Amino acid sequence: MTSPLPDKHSLMASVDRCFRRYKRSTTRREKAVELMWSHVMKLMASWLAEYNATRLIRREVTRRGETDHILLGLWKIRHTTSGETHTYRLDLASGRWRRDRNLDRWPELKLLPVTAEGGLAFTWESLIGDAFDEVFRQASKALRLPTSAYDYLHGELVIRWDRRDLSKACSILANDQSLEQQILSDVRYPMEVDGCVTCHTDWNDRRATAVDVGSREEWQPRGAEHCHECAENEKRKADYERTVMQRLATVKAQFGDLRALNLGEGRSYAQLKTLGGYRVKALMTALWHDALDRPAVSLASRIEGTRACLYLREVLRVQANIDAVERIASERPQWLPMLSRIHPRHWERSDLFSRKLWVRQGGSAAPVDRRSLRCDRRLCSLERPASFRFLNDSSQVCVAMILLGWAKLTEHFGSAHGHIDKWIIFLQALAPSTDRRPAARMLAIRAGLILMQHCLARCDASLALDKLKQPAVMRLGRAWVAERLTVWRDQGYRELMRSKAKGEASLQQASDWCLSHDCRYPDHNMNWTAIERHSHTWHEHVQAEARRRREDQQRDGLGDGALSQDLTWSSPIDAIQTDRFVATPLTDSEALRIEGDVMHHCVSVYDENCHHGGYLVFSIVPTAADAEKADRATLGVYLGAGGFQLNQLYSYCNTHVSSAARAFAEHVIAALNQSLVERAA
C-alpha cells in the first residue's frame, strides 16, 4: 500500500496564490520554490518510511520459486525458474515493480577492476546517495503541475537538491550533530576578528613608556565604545553568527521531515559509516555469489573493453539478454563493442548489423539514426558502403578503437554525420594492403586516432578533417605504421609493446613538424628514420628561436614583459592546487616560450591556437618533497563541442609523466569543463 499523493489541484492553487500575492517576481519565485520543496520533502519522507531504502540488499523467494535480489528497496534482480534474468525498478507512485531493460537509473556500482589495495570502488555513502536521488526524482515527477511555471520550479528544485553532497545526504540518517557540524565547517570563521591591531599597538606604546615594570598592565581590547576596530570586529562576529544560524535553520527546514524518520535507528554518523562498510562488502559477496553469472560478466567485459571499468548495470544488461549476446558473439564477434551504444531491446534483431540498418540510402536517414534504436548520441549512420565493409572486416579490438574515434568526432563537432566516413577513408589509406593481420590494421587505426586528435587540436573545426586528406599526412601515418611493423618483425611483439609509448610520442612530434610546414613534408623519399631526423631538427630550431627571442628581450631592457608581437589570451580558471601539484595556465606567448625552454619541447608553436580560443596549456609543477622528475609536466587541452579534451601531456623532452601527474591532469580537465557548465548556467 503506497502513500497517497497530495492533491495537485490544491497544490497548483497554492502555487498560483504565491504568484498573485507577492509583487516582486523574485519573491514570487522563491515562495513558490519553497512551497514545492516542502511538498517534495514530505512525499520523500512518506516513501522512505514505507520502503526500506537504506537496506543495501535483501533476498526473497516467491511462491513460484523465483529468487529476487532487491537493492536499496528500489531495484530488483529476478532469477526465474527457467534460468532467465529480469530487472525491475520500483514505481513509488503506484507501488508496483516496472520492467526496466535499459537500467539508466540504477546505482553506479563498479564491479571491476578491483583496486590494488583490495578496497571497493564505491562506498556506502554513494549507494545511499543514489537511492535518495531516485526517490527525489520520482517525487518531483509525481508532483508535476500542468502550469507554464512548472519547468522553472522543477529546475530550481533539481539545483537545490544537487547542492547537497553525499556526506550531507548520509548525515540526514544520523541522530547526532554531524550535519550541524558540517554546516559550521562550511562557513569560515573570521579568525582575524579575535584580535584588535589598534588596541594592541596602543598597549605596546603604553608598555614601552611605562617606567615601573610592575605597573605595566595586561593587554585587553578597549571595547566597541572606545575603538572603531573593536566595533567593526564585533559587527563581523555578529554577521558570522547570523549566517551560521540562517544556514542551520535552512537545513533544518529543508530536511526536517527526512531527519524525523530516524532511518539511522538512533546511530551516530560514525557508527553508520562503519556499519555501512560491512554491509557494502556483504552486498558484493551476495552479488558475485548469487546474482551475477560469470559468462555474462565475461561478455560484458568484451563489450566494454577488457581494460575498461565494468559496472553492475552493464553486466545486468547482458545477463538479461544473454541468448542474443551469445548469438552475436558466435556469429559476428567484431560487432560486440557496438552493443554498448544500442538499446538492449534491439539486441535480439537478426538484422541488427546488416548494411541496410547502418548505411544511408540516398538522402534518407538510416534506422540506426533513430533515437529508439541507439542509446547514445555518439552513434550515427554511415554514408558509404565501403565504410561499413571496413568495420565488418575489422577485428573486435579495431571496432572498439574506431568507436573511440567516433566519440571524439562527436564531442568535437556535436555530431559525427559525414565526419566518420572521412576518417574511415583516412584509415583505409593507412592500413597496409599487403598485411592482412588484425594487428597491422590496429596499428593503422591507432595512427589515425593520433593524427585525427592532433588535427582537431591544431586546426579549425572546418579544416581539421581536410588536413587528413593531404598526401603528406597520409605518408606520415603510413611511414609510422611501416616502422612499427618492422619493429614487430625484427624484435618481436614484446619490444613492440614496450616501445609503444615512445613510438606514439614520436608520431605526435612528427605531426607537429608536418602541420607547421603546411603539410608539405614528408615527401615521397622519406622513410621514418628521415622523418624523425627532420622532426628532431625542427624541434631544436623552435627551442633555439625561443631562447634567442628571450635573450633579445633581456638585452633590449624589456625585462620579463612580453614582446609587442606576442599574443595573449585568457583561461576559464586560475591556478589549481592540491597537496601534491599546482597547475598554472599559460596565457601569453612568452609563458609558452619559457615553458618550452624549461621542458625542452615545442609548446611555443601553440600560441596562435591558444589566441584563437581553441587550445589551452597548463604548467604542472609538483609541490611535494618526494616528487619525481616525471611529476613535472605540460598539459595541452583543446576545446570541442563536448568541452575540453586531453591533447598532450608530457614531461621533460616529451617523455611520459607519472600516474599521479596524469590523475591530476584529469582533475584539471574536469575543473575546466565544470567552469564551462557554470558559465553557461
N, C-alpha and C positions, 0 to 999 in steps of 0.2 A: 504494500500500500504506500504509494508515494505521497509526498506532501502536496496540498493544493496550491495552485499558482495564484498570485494576487490578481484581483480584478483589473484587467487592462483598461477598462473604461474609466474607473475611478483614478487609476494612475495617470492616464492621459489627461483627465480633467485637472489633476493636481499640477501636472507639468504646464498645462495651458494657463493655470492660475498664476504660476510663477512668472510666466512671460507677460501676463497682463498687469500684475501687481506692481512690479518694480519698473521704474522709469529708465534707469541706466541699463544698457544692453549687457555690460559686463556683469552686473549684479544679477540680472535675469539668468544668464548662462550659469553662473556659479551656483545659484539656488537650485536650478533645475538639475545640475550635475549632482549636487548634494542629495537631492531627493531620489534620483535614480540610484546613486551609490548605496543609500540606506536600504532600498528595496532589494538590490542585488545581494548585499551582505546578509540580509535576513533570509533570503532564499537559499544562499550558500550554507548558512548555518543550519537551516532545516534539513537540507540534503546531507550535509556532513554528519548530522546527528542520526539520520536514518540509515545511511550506508557507511560502513566502516572503511573509510578511505585512508586510514593510517596503518592498516594491517597490510604488510607488503605482499604476502601470498597466502592463499589457503587452498586446500584440495578438497573437492567434493565429488561424490559418485552419485549419478542419477539412477532412477529406477530402471532405466534401460541398460544399465551397466556402462554408461559413458562417463569418462573421467574429465572433470573440469579443474583447471588451474586458474584461479581468479587473482589478478594483480591489482592491489590497492582498491579493491571493490568496484573498479570501473572497467577493467578489461579482462576478457576471459579467453582461455585457450581450451578447446574441447577436442578430446580424442574419442572418436566414435568406435563402435564395436567392429566396424569394417576396416579400421586402420586409417581412416581419413582424419585430417586436422581442420577444424573450423575456428575462426577467430570472430569475436564479438566485442561490441562496445556498448556500455550501458547508457540508454537514453534516460536521463534523470527526470525529465518532464513527465514521461509516461511510465517509468519504472520497468521498461522492457529491454531485453537484450536485442540489439540490432546487429545483423551480419555486417562485418567490416572486412573488406578484402584488400583495401589499399593501405591501411594501417598508418596513415599520415599523422594521426593524433595520438599515437602510442608513445609511451615514455622513451627517452633517449637512453637505452640500456645497452651499453657497449659490452660485447662478449669477447672479442678478440681484437688485437693481440693482448695477452696478459703482460702486465708491466714486469720489468726486470726484478723488482723487489717482491713480486708476488701479490702486490696490492690490487685492489679493484679500480677500474677506470671510472666508476661512478660512486656516489655517496648516498647516504640516507637522506640528506638534505635535498639533493637533486631529484630523487624519486618523489618525496613529499611535495616539492615544488611543482613537478609535472602533474601530480594529482590535483593540487589546488588550481593550477592553470586550466585544467579540463573542467573542473566544477565551475570556475568563474566563466569560462567560455559558454558553457551551456546555460548558466544562469542569466548572463547578459543576452543570450539569444532568445531565451524563453520570455524575456520582458521586452521584446521588440515591439515598438509602438508604430502605428501607421501615421506618423506625422513627419513633416518635412524637416523638423529639427532633430529627429532621432539619430541620423547619421553623425551629426556633430556630437550629440550626447554620448553615443556609443564610442566614438573616437576618444573623447575625454575620459571615459571610464577605462578604456584599454590603456591609455597613457598613465593614468593614476595607478592602475594595477601593475604595470610594468616597472614602476618606480621602486616597488618593494623587491628586495633581493631574496635569495634563498634562505639566508640566515634569519631575516625578519619573518619569513613565512613559517619557519620551524620554531621561532621564538613564540609564535602565537599559541603553540601547543603547550608550552611550559607554564608552570604555575608560579615561577619565581619572577624576579625583576630583570630578567635578561633583556627583554625588549626595551624597557625603560633605560637600562644601562647603555644599550646600543644607541638609542636616540641621544643620550647625553654625550657619548663619544663622537657622534656625528657633528655636533655643534662645538666648535673650537673655543675653549675658554681663553679670554684675553689675559695672558699672564702679565702683560706689561702694566695692568692697572693695579697690581698689588704693591707697587712702589711709586712714590712721587719724586721725580727728579728735582723739582723746585725746592721741596721741603728738605730733601737730603743735602742739596747744595747749601741751603741756608744753615742747616745744622753743622755742616763741616766748617763753614765760616765762623760760627759762634764757638765751635770746639777749638779752632786754631787760635782764636783771640783770647780764650779763657786762660787766666794766669794760674789759678789753683787747679790742679789735676782732679781733686776731689769734687770740685764744683761743676765739672763737665756733666751735662745732662745726657740721658739716653735719648736715642733718636726716636721720634714719634711724628707721624704726619700731623700737620696743623689743623686739618679738617676743612670741610667744604666752605665754612664761613670765612676763613682767613686765606684760603689758597684756591685759585681758579683751577689749577691742575687737579687737585683733590676732588673738586666738584665735577670736573669732567670725567674722572675715573669712576666716581660713584654713579654717574649717569650711564657710563658704558657697562658697569656691572648690572645695573637695573635692566638695561636693554638685553644683556645676555640672559638674565634670569627670565625675563618676559618671553624671549624667543624659545627657551627650553620649555617653559610651561605651555606655550602655544603648540609646540610640536608634540608634546606629551598628550595634550588634550585632543589634538587632531588624530593621533594614532589610536587613542582610546575610543574616540568616536567612530573611527573607520573600522576597527577590528574588535570592538567591544562584543558584538554578537558572536563572533567566532571564538573569542577567548572564554566566553561564558560557558561554552560547551564542555570544557575540561577534557579535551581529546587526549591530552598527555597523561590522564589518570593520576594527577597530583604529583607528577615527577618534575624535577628541575630540568633545565635545558641540558646541562652536562650529563645527567642520567639518561635523558632521551637520546643524546648523541652516542653515548657508549652502548646503550641497548640497541640503537639503530644499526651500529656497525655489526653486531652479531646477527641481526635479522637480515642484513644485506647478504652476508655470507650464506645464511640458510636459504635465502632466495636463489642465489646462484647454484647452490647444490641441488635444490629442487628442480630448477630449470634444466640443468645438464643431465640429471639422472632420470627425470620423468617426462618433462615437457618437450624437449628437443630431440630430433632424430639426427644421428650422425651423417647419413647420406645427404640430408637437407643442408646441414652445415657445410659439407664439402662442396655441394653445388652452389650454394650462396657465396662461398669463397671464390669459386671460379667466375661467378658473375661480377662480383665487386672488385676482384683482383686479389691475388694471394698476399700482397703486402698492404692492402687497404684495411681500414678498421671495419669490423663486422658488428652490426647492431642486431638487436632482437627482432625488430620489425622486418629486416631483410631476410633473416632465416625463416621467420613465420610465413612470409610471402611465398617462399619456395616450398616450404613444408605443406602449405595449404593447396599448392598446385604441383605436387611432386611428380605426378604422371606426365603432365605436359612438359615440365622442365627436363625430365629424363628422356622424353622423346626427342626434344630439341638437342640435348647433349649427345645423343647417339646419331641423329641424322645430320644436324648442322651445328657442330660444336663451336665453329668460329663465330656464330652469332650470339653466343651466350652473354657476352658483355652488354649487348643491346637490350636485354631484358630489364636492366636497371632503369631504362628510360621509357619503358612501355607499361601501360596499366596491366596489372595481373589478370584482369578479367578477359584479356585478349590473348593470353598465352596459349590457350587451347586451340586457337585457329590453325588450321592446316596450311593456310596460305600466308602465314604471318611474315615470312621472309621471302615472298615472291616479288618479282620485279614490278608487277602492277601496283603493289602497295607502296613502293618506295620511289619509283621514277615517275615524274610528271609526264602526262600525255598531252602534248600541245601546250596550251596556256592554262589548263585547269589544274587545280591542286590535287596532289596525291592523297590517298586515305591516311597516310601517316601524319599529314598536317592537321588532322582533326584533333581537337583537344580531348575528345573522349578516348582516343587511342593512346596518345602519349601522355605520360605523367610528368614530363619535363619539357620546358620550353626550349631546351638546348638541342632538341631533335627536330629535324625538318626533312623534307623530301629532297631528292636529287634531280638534277636536270638532264643528266647524261646517262644512258645505259652503261657506258664504259666505266663510270664511277661505281655503279652497282656491281659490275663484274669484278672490279678491283677489290671491293670489300668482300665479295663472295669467295674470291680466290685467296684471300689473306688468312693467316692463322688467327687463333683466338687472342694471342698477345698483340698482334698487329692491329686487330679491330679495337682492342682496348686503348691502344696508343692513338689511333685515329679518333676515337671518341674524346680523348683528352684534347686534341687539336680542335675538334668540333666545338667543345665547350669554350676554348679560348677564343675562337672566332665569334661565338655568340656573345660572350662577355664584352668583346671589343666593339662589335658592330650592332649589338642588340638582337640580331637575327643572322643565322648562317645561310640563309637562302641565297643561292648563287655563289657565295664565297667558298663554300665547302667543295664545290666542283672545281673551282680554280686551284684550290690547294691540292686536291687529289690528282689533277693533271700534273702539278709540280712533283708530287710523289711518284707518279708513273715515270716521269723523266729521270728521277734519281735512282730508281730501282734498277739494278743490273739485269740486263736482258739475258745474259748467259748463265747467271747463277740463280737457280730457282729455289734455293734453300730458304726456309722461313726466316732464318737469322739474317740473311742478306737483305730481305725486304724490311725486316725490323730495323736494321741499321739505316736504311734509306728513310724510313718514317721518322726515326729519331733525328736524322739530319734535317728533314723537312720541318719538324717541330721547332728545332733550334733556330733555323733561318726564318721561319714564319714569325716567331715571337720577336726576333731581333728586328725584322722589318716593321712589325707593328709598333715597336717602341721607338724606332729611329725616324720613321716616315709618317706622313699624314695618312689618315684613315683611308682616304680615297685612292692613295697611291701605293699603299703598303703591299697589297697582293700583286699589283702590277710589277713591282720590283722582282717578284719571284719569276716572272716571265723572261727576265733579262738573261741572255745566254751566259753571261759571266757568273751570275748567281747559280745557275744550273751546273756550270763547270766546277764551281767551288764545292757544291754538295756532292757531285759525283766523284771528285778527287778525294774528298774525305772518306766516302764510303769505300772506295777502292783501297785507300790506305788502311782502313780498319780491317778489311777482308785480308789484306796482306799480312797484317799482324796475326790474325787468326790462323792463317795458313802456315806461317813460318814459326810462330812462337806458341801457338796453342790457345785454347779457349780461356784458360786461366789468366794468361797475360792480357788477353783482350779485355776481360772484365776488370783486371787490376788497373789497367791504364784507361779505363772508361772515362773517369772524371777528367783526367788530363787531356784526353782527346777531345772531349766536348768543350773544354775551356779553350783549346787551340782553335776550334771551329768558330767560337764566338769572337775571338780576337781577329781571326781572318775575315769574318763578316764585317767587322768594324773597318778594316782596311778596304774591303771591297766597296762598301757603301760610301766611304769617304771619297773615293775616286769616281763616284757616279757610275758604278757598276761597269767600268771599263776593264778592270782586271778581276780575275786572272784571264790570260789569253789561252789559246789552244796549245801552246808549247809548254805550259807549266804543269808539273806534277805537284803532289802535295809537299814534297821537300822544298821546291822552289816557292810555293805559296807561303809556307811557314817562314822562309827566309825573308821574303818581301814584307810579310806582316810584321815580323820582329824588327826589321829596319824602320818601317813606318812608325811603330810604337816608340822606338828610341828617338826618332825625329820629333814626334809630338812632345815627348818629355823634355827634350833639349830646348825646343821652342818655348815651352812654358817656363823653364828656368831662365832662358835669355830675356823673356819679357819681364820677369820679376826683377832680374838684375838691372835692366834698363830703367825700370820703375824706381828702384832704390837709388840708382845713380842720378836720376833726374830730380831727386828730393821729394818724390810723391809719398814716401813712407809706405804704409800698408793700405792706402786708398786704392780704389780701382782705377784703371786707365779710362780715358774718355771713350774709347771704342768698346769697352766691356759691356756685357749685358747683365741685367738684374731681373729678378723675379721674386715671387713670394711663395710661402709654404702654408698650407692649411693649418699646420700645427707647429708649435715651437719645439724646443728640445724635450725629449722624453728620457727620463732617468729611472733606473731601478737600482737595486743594491749591487748589481754587477756591471751594468753597462749604462752608457749615455749616448743617445743618438741626436746629432745636431744637423738640421737641414742646411745645405749649402745653397745660398741664394744669390750668388753672383759668379761671374767668370773667374775672378781672382781666387775665390774659395775653391773652385774646381781645379784650378791650376796647382794650388798648394796641396790639395788632396792627392792629385795625380803625381806630384813630385815626391810626396812623402811615401805613398803606397806603390810607386813605380808602375803606374798603368795609365791608360789614355782617357780617363774620365773627363778631361778638359774639353774633348770634342763634343760633349753633350750639352754645351751651353745654349746653343740655338734651340734644341729640343726643349730644354727647361724654360727658355724665354717664351716659347710659344704655348706653354701651359700643358704639354702632354707628357712631361717627364720630370722626375724629382730625384735628387741624390742626397743621401744621408751619410754622414761620417759616424761610424760606430766605434766608440772608444771604451775599452774596459776600465773599470774603476776598482776592481777587486785586487787585493795584494797578490793573490796566487794566479793572476791572469796569464794565459798562454799567448804566444805570438799569433796563433790563429784566431784569437778573440778580437783582434783589431781588424775591422772590415769596412768596406764601402758598399753601400746598398743603393741600387738603382731600381726605381719602380716607374711604370708607365700607366697612364690613365686611359681606361677603356670605358665601354658602355656599362660594364658591371662594377666599376670602381677601379681603385689602384691594384695593380698586379705586379708580382715579382718579375724583374727582368734579369738583373745580375746581382750577385753577392760574392765578392772576392776579398781575399786578404792581400798581403804583400806580394807583388809580382804576379797577380792573378792566380794565386794559389787558393786552395779551398779553406773555408772557415771551419771553426769548431761547431759542434752541435749546439752548444749554449748560445753562440752568436747567431746561429740560424734561427733558433727558437725566439730570440729577442727580435730579430728582423721580422718574423711573422707577427709579433706583438706590435711592432711599429706600423706594419701594413694594416692591421686591424684598427689601430687608432686613427690612421688616415681615412679609412672607409667610414668609421664612426663619425669623424668630423664632417664628411660629406653628407651623411644622413642628418646630422644636426643642423647643418646649413640649409638643407632642403626643407626641413621642418620649420 
